[in-house]
Amino acid sequence: MKTLGEKPPHGASQWTAKALSEKLEVPDDIIGKIIRAASIRLGPVRTWCASNDPLFYDKAAEVLSQYMDSPEGSVVIAPDEKA
């Protein structure tokens, strides 16, 4: 578990069973058994990010209403504020 909290090998965005096997010097099949027994998912996981902003839900509702309640035939454009 500690290793999964570390940064994956150079060039990788996530840990794989093979990379764990090489890092820990444990056979692939053992890593696979441990991963399955612990219900660990090494692949991408879709999550919802929580916000500390007390107005987050109000802001989210306002943004969603732009999509849900937009006039017929209109186009809603959402630029990325981080770009």
N, C-alpha and C positions, 0 to 999 in steps of 0.2 A: 504494500500500500504506500509506503514511503516513496518508493521509486516512481509511482504513478503521479505523485505530487511534484516531481522534478520536471525540468524542461526535457522534452523528448530529444532524441539524437539529432545532430546537425542535419538540417534540411527536412526534418519531419515536423508535421503540425500536431501529431498526436502519437501516443505509444501504440505499438503493435505487439502481438504476441511474440513475433520473431525478435523484435528489438528488445523486449523484456528478457527473452531467453538469452540473448547475447550479453546483455548488461549484467544479468544475475548469474550467468553461467549455469543455467538450469535447462534441461531438455524441453523442447517445444511442447511435448505432450503433457508434461507436468504443469507448465504454465497454463495450458489450456484447461486442465482439470481444476486448477486453483481458480482461474477466472470464472469458469462455469459454476463452481461450488459457491463462490462469493457473489454470484450474480453481477459481476463487473462487466460494464460495456466499454469496450475500447474504441468503438466507432463514434462518429459524430452524434451528439445528443442535442436535440432541439430544446431550448429552454426559453423561459420568459425572464427577462432581467427585472429585478425588483428595483424600485427607486426610493431614495430617501426624501425626495421632494414631497412635502405635504400636499401640494397642489397637483401632483402627478395625475391622479384619476380625473380631476376636472380638465386638465390639459389634454389628456388622452381622449376623453369624451368629446372635447371640442374638435380635435383633429379627426376622429372617426366620424363625427357628424358631417364634416365636409365631404366625406365619401358617401355616407348613407343618405344624406338629405340634400344632395346637390341637385340643382334644377336639371330637368331632362335635356339631354343634348349638350350639357356642359362638360368641360374637361377639368379635372382636378390635377394639379401638378404639385408634387411634394419634393422640393429640392433637399438635398442632404446638407444639413447645417454644419457638418464636420468637414466638408470638402473645402 
